[in-house]
Amino acid sequence: MTVNYSDVAIAVISTTLTLSPFYLFAGMGEIVSEKSGVANMGLEGIMLMSLVTTFIVDAVTGNPWIALLAAIGIAGVFGVVFGFFALRVRLDQIALGLAVYLFGLGFSLILYDVAFSSGSAPNYVSLPPIFSGWGTVPVIGIILLKQNILVYLSIVLVVLTALFLNRTSLGLRVRAVGENPKAADNMGVSVNKVRFLAIMFGAVMFGVAGSYFAGNFVPGFETNIIAGRGFIVLAMIYFANWKPYRVLFAALSFNIVYALQNEYISISGSSVASVSTLYNMLPYIFLLVLIPVFGRKARAPKFLLKPYRKG
Amino acid sequence: MVVYAGGNIGVALSSLFLDPITSSSGIQQVFVLFVMFYTMALGVGLALKAGLWNIGAQGQFLAGMVMVFVVYLYLGFMPWPLLYVAMILGAALGGLLWIAVPTLLRVKFGANEIVVTILLNVVAINFGFYMLSGPIKSPGTALGFPITTELPARFQIPNIISSIPITYAVPATIAIGIILYFLVERTPFRIKANTVGESSETARYAGISIPRVMTITMLTAGALAGLAGATYMMGYRYELDIGSFSTNYGLLAIIVALVGRKHMLGIGVAAFFFAYITFGAQSMAVATNVNSVVVFAMEGVMMVGILLGNYLSERKKIA
């Protein structure tokens, strides 16, 4: 059997670019949140909710943009709730995150069942590509032009997040309340206000990521459809030592490994399910191996997971 | 939510509170859930005492379930009582090996155990799929829905009294809880673990070997979660299919450990409470035609409620 390697290369790059925005939006949201000292481990639950919201609002309005806004809105509501319990009530962030995850896991399917009860499936595909009609142009068209705008925005977001954290005064305050909230407070920074803003930024990004998942990963909806990919974002951030550009690197390399094994399975034409599931483990093993190599020097924000009590 | 889905409040409430104690299958499932929650939460609580988060009980539980069948199929030449014991120990070993990775990375490389245990949960599901669709698959099953062979009756955990569906796993689990209570709460180990959990600086001054305490607590936690896999398979399901992968009992165990305040006996009470409410919620969902995943949503809300209650009662004490 002859394999056309340039076709394979194009498919791998194309898949990598299509999958990465999910990790980048979620990753940037979580980085900013964690930099301020709050880990939101409920991100997958929030993304499940915004994923379902996208399907429902799109089915009602027929407009994927309104669906995206609604997804952001619902994620924002979760952000407010999370912020209230994490900052005001000072609940344990890990427990709160798991509670949000479980809630989203169960409630998203209930919503889906109620909305599409008659057995009708959502026909949401994804946002339209910005250069419609160019998708068939060889190489450039297939790799770049057929992508939707969120793909480009996700790369821009990485740059903006890095600039925001390192070059703006609000970014400095975000880092300050995560590293030394007491000192920040003494300097007149309202610790919980900054943390709340960071949580809300995170939630909004989870909304975009969840909405992007629809139509770009697995078609349709089922229980636990994100299948741990949200949790993977936490591992990527750790590996990346809380640096935005390294999250970009982590997301791209993770997806390249994913796309490679995916292509390999389809080329080798192996119909043996047991073999392909073994290859499916590769991207995760890849991350796992990177963690002791690169995560060794990783240093979390000093007050990550620690609620702040004034005085 | 339930009313919206077309249910009747009376039916819903009676199935939530009464089904767990009035029906035979209710009693059975409440105790099955109790055993799993208690076993896994003991491990999570133990690790928490040493300041370590084992978010990966679900993955270790999965490894345990798989190991039951690996031992059963590949060590089948052993005589019955030996194989029976080997299946249980094999499951514990599976959970132990699964947590050995994050333990090693934590102790040797300082890698965060939260991140690695979470990552391994995802790997465990893929690994489980692989094992299920190949090495431990029953040869007769249809493509696309792999399942193992059913364990014959002599490899199942029997009921204590044959007419009541409560197996020997229940007293065995309570015994483990009591033993751990004495080992952990009543010996110097408690102080050691707590010191490591609260301040590594102090622990070092006191001459406590931090890696040792970490390794012991983590490996025990993994073995316990693996053991839960054995009781689930040998005491209730008897066969493994994809449905058992997405149960999330391992995550619920974390909540149980926190609600039980990391106390080896308190966790038992919390486990029973959660088992009761989980089954009640499931049967309420069935009675009102709501998808039973609603249980997860309810448990999420409940968990926040309980933590909130804890917080409010503590605040009252201070004031």
Contacts between the chains, C-beta under 8 A, distances in Angstrom:
chain1	res1	chain2	res2	distance
A	45	B	300	7.6
A	85	B	304	6.3
A	85	B	307	8.0
A	85	B	308	7.6
A	89	B	307	7.9
A	89	B	308	6.2
A	89	B	311	5.6
A	90	B	311	7.2
A	91	B	304	7.1
A	91	B	307	4.9
A	91	B	308	7.3
A	91	B	311	6.8
A	92	B	258	6.8
A	92	B	307	6.9
A	94	B	53	6.2
A	94	B	55	7.5
A	94	B	114	7.3
A	94	B	254	7.7
A	95	B	254	7.2
A	95	B	255	6.7
A	95	B	258	5.3
A	95	B	303	6.7
A	95	B	307	6.1
A	96	B	304	6.8
A	96	B	307	7.3
A	98	B	55	7.9
A	98	B	251	5.7
A	98	B	254	6.0
A	98	B	255	6.7
A	98	B	303	7.5
A	99	B	255	7.4
A	99	B	299	7.8
A	99	B	300	4.4
A	99	B	301	7.6
A	99	B	303	4.2
A	99	B	304	5.1
A	99	B	307	7.8
A	100	B	300	6.5
A	101	B	251	7.5
A	101	B	300	7.4
A	102	B	248	7.1
A	102	B	251	6.7
A	102	B	252	7.7
A	102	B	296	4.4
A	102	B	297	7.1
A	102	B	299	5.4
A	102	B	300	3.9
A	102	B	303	7.3
A	103	B	296	7.1
A	103	B	297	5.1
A	103	B	300	3.0
A	103	B	301	6.3
A	104	B	300	7.7
A	105	B	248	7.4
A	105	B	293	6.9
A	105	B	296	4.8
A	105	B	297	7.6
A	105	B	300	8.0
A	106	B	293	4.5
A	106	B	294	5.4
A	106	B	295	6.4
A	106	B	296	3.2
A	106	B	297	3.2
A	106	B	298	7.1
A	106	B	299	7.7
A	106	B	300	6.9
A	107	B	294	7.7
A	107	B	296	8.0
A	107	B	297	4.1
A	107	B	300	7.9
A	109	B	291	5.7
A	109	B	293	4.8
A	110	B	1	6.7
A	110	B	5	7.6
A	110	B	290	6.6
A	110	B	291	6.1
A	110	B	293	7.0
A	110	B	294	5.5
A	110	B	297	6.5
A	113	B	5	8.0
A	113	B	290	7.8
A	113	B	291	5.2
A	114	B	4	7.1
A	114	B	5	6.5
A	223	B	246	6.6
A	223	B	293	5.7
A	224	B	246	5.6
A	227	B	122	7.4
A	227	B	125	7.3
A	228	B	118	7.9
A	228	B	121	6.5
A	228	B	122	3.8
A	228	B	125	7.1
A	231	B	118	4.7
A	231	B	119	7.4
A	231	B	121	7.2
A	231	B	122	6.6
A	232	B	119	7.0
A	232	B	122	6.5
A	234	B	114	7.7
A	234	B	115	5.8
A	234	B	118	6.1
A	235	B	115	4.9
A	235	B	116	7.7
A	235	B	118	6.7
A	235	B	119	4.8
A	238	B	112	5.8
A	238	B	115	4.4
A	272	B	134	7.6
A	273	B	129	8.0
A	273	B	133	4.4
A	273	B	134	7.9
A	273	B	143	7.4
A	273	B	144	7.6
A	273	B	146	7.5
A	274	B	130	5.7
A	274	B	133	4.2
A	274	B	134	3.0
A	274	B	135	7.5
A	274	B	137	7.6
A	275	B	134	7.7
A	277	B	126	5.9
A	277	B	129	4.2
A	277	B	130	4.2
A	277	B	133	6.0
A	278	B	126	8.0
A	278	B	130	4.8
A	280	B	126	5.1
A	280	B	129	7.5
A	281	B	123	5.8
A	281	B	126	4.3
A	281	B	127	6.3
A	281	B	130	7.2
A	284	B	119	6.2
A	284	B	122	5.5
A	284	B	123	4.7
A	284	B	126	6.9
A	285	B	123	6.8
A	287	B	119	6.3
A	288	B	101	7.5
A	288	B	116	7.1
A	288	B	119	5.8
A	288	B	120	7.5
A	288	B	123	7.1
A	291	B	105	6.6
A	291	B	109	8.0
A	291	B	111	5.2
A	291	B	115	7.0
A	291	B	116	6.4
A	291	B	119	7.7
A	292	B	105	5.3
A	292	B	108	7.7
A	292	B	109	4.1
A	292	B	111	5.5
A	295	B	109	7.4
A	295	B	111	5.1
A	295	B	112	7.3
A	295	B	115	7.8
A	296	B	109	5.6
A	296	B	110	6.7
A	296	B	111	7.4
A	298	B	111	7.9
A	298	B	112	7.4
A	300	B	112	7.3
